[in-house]
Amino acid sequence: MKSIRCMKTIFSFLVTNILALSVTAQTAVVTTNSTPPTKEKIIQSPVVTAESLLLKENEFDFGKIPQGKPVTHIFEVTNIGKDSLHIANVQASCGCTTPEWDRNKIPAPGEKTNITVGYNAASEGPFTKSITITYNGTQTKQITIKGEVWKTPVTSAPENKELGNLKD
């Protein structure tokens, strides 16, 4: 019996110390210039931002496009916020993608504007390009274009000389 009581005591002691250590791990020492260090619980609160930019679509697939034939797509942007929407910058991930937007237009709540994204289709093969929209100070949103560029033939198809035989 004594050994069971002793084991219960040791177990209770260990559980108490583990709980005390876990509480200590959740506190931090906070120092400021005007007051001595104090212990406070660390509280992490999520950052909540009011969304004010709505895109009709976040991604566009051009499908298969011929090499050397530039393509464009228009992304429709709607201001769903309570204040004016200011698009400060639209930056593509590489030089083969060119975004254009009306830098002077500041849509009021409910108004729409467009961002036109062009792709030069110079390189053969599949592509995925991202474009970052910076708006209302530091808020950002990303849109994507993708597709596949196929190599066009260097010369035209050869003349079919047997075509004359079909008429006879």
Secondary structure as the mmCIF struct_conf table of DSSP 4:
data_model
#
loop_
_struct_conf.conf_type_id
_struct_conf.id
_struct_conf.beg_label_comp_id
_struct_conf.beg_label_asym_id
_struct_conf.beg_label_seq_id
_struct_conf.end_label_comp_id
_struct_conf.end_label_asym_id
_struct_conf.end_label_seq_id
HELX_RH_AL_P HELX_RH_AL_P1 LYS A 2 ALA A 25
TURN_TY1_P TURN_TY1_P1 GLN A 26 GLN A 26
STRN STRN1 THR A 27 VAL A 30
BEND BEND1 ASN A 33 THR A 35
STRN STRN2 THR A 38 LYS A 41
STRN STRN3 LEU A 53 LEU A 55
BEND BEND2 LYS A 56 LYS A 56
BEND BEND3 ASN A 58 ASN A 58
STRN STRN4 GLU A 59 PRO A 66
TURN_TY1_P TURN_TY1_P2 GLN A 67 GLY A 68
STRN STRN5 VAL A 71 ASN A 79
BEND BEND4 GLY A 81 ASP A 83
STRN STRN6 ILE A 87 ALA A 92
BEND BEND5 SER A 93 CYS A 94
TURN_TY1_P TURN_TY1_P3 GLY A 95 CYS A 96
STRN STRN7 THR A 97 TRP A 101
TURN_TY1_P TURN_TY1_P4 ARG A 103 ASN A 104
HELX_LH_PP_P HELX_LH_PP_P1 PRO A 107 ALA A 108
TURN_TY1_P TURN_TY1_P5 PRO A 109 GLY A 110
STRN STRN8 LYS A 112 TYR A 119
BEND BEND6 SER A 123 SER A 123
STRN STRN9 GLY A 125 TYR A 135
TURN_TY1_P TURN_TY1_P6 ASN A 136 THR A 138
STRN STRN10 GLN A 139 TRP A 150
HELX_LH_PP_P HELX_LH_PP_P2 LYS A 151 PRO A 153
BEND BEND7 VAL A 154 THR A 155
HELX_LH_PP_P HELX_LH_PP_P3 SER A 156 GLU A 159
TURN_TY1_P TURN_TY1_P7 LYS A 161 GLU A 162
HELX_RH_AL_P HELX_RH_AL_P2 LEU A 163 LYS A 167
#
